[in-house]
Amino acid sequence: MQSENPVIADFVKLMNNAVGTFAGMTREARESGRERIREALGGLDFVAREEFEAVKAMAAKAREEAEDLKARVAALEAKIKG
């Protein structure tokens, strides 16, 4: 039969508790970091690729229309002057 030394048993118990506490602290730190990143990124206004492409196409069409209108105005001005 093996006799148990109370000092060693208390030390082992203390180490087990310390490891458990450290693991819990690690989990908490990881979750806290993730939450901070979510909050930081949540404040930024990112757009979806599809939305970006749609707005880009609308801007290109508006530019084309503006160029057409410039040409029409120039033609009308030339007609009035001359």
N, C-alpha and C positions, 0 to 999 in steps of 0.2 A: 504494500500500500504506500502510496506516495503522499508525503505530508505537504501541505500548502503553506508557503510563507506569506503571512498577511501583508507584509511590505511589498513583496513582488506582486501579489494579487491587486493591491491598491494601485500600484504603478501601472499595471497592465490595464486596469479599469480606467485610469486617468488617460492613458495613451489612446485607448479606444474612443473615449469621449472627445479627446482633442482631435482625432482624425475625423470623427463625425461632424464636429463643429467646423473644422476646416473645409470639409466637403460642402457643408451647408453654406458657408461663407462664399465659396467658389461659385456655387449655383446662384446665390443672390447677386454676386458681382456680375456674373454673365447676364442674368436677366435684366439687371439695372442698366448695363451697357447697351443691351438690345433696345430697351425702352427709350433710352436717351437718343439713340440713333434714329428710332422711329419718329420721335418727337422732332428731331432736327430736320429730317427729310420730309416730314409731314407739313412743315411750314413752308417748304419750297413749292413753287407752282410748276410742276412738271406737266407736260402735255403728252398725250399718246401720239405715236408716230402717224396714225391715220389722221388725227386732227391737224397735225403739223402739215401733212401733205395736202389736206383739203384747203387750208388757209394759204398755202404756197400757190396752189392752183388758182384760187380766187385772186390773189395778188397779181399773178401773171396775166390773168384775163383783164383785170382792171388796168394794168399797164398797157395792154394792147388797145383797149377801148380809149384810153387817154391819148395814145399816139394817133389813133384814127380821128378823134375829135380835133386834135391839133392840126392835122392835115386838112380837115374840113374847114376849120376856122381860117387857116392860111389861105385856102382857096377862095373863101368868101371875101376875105380882106383884099385879095388880089383882084377879085371881080369888082369890088366897090371902088378901088383906087384906079382901076384902069380900064 
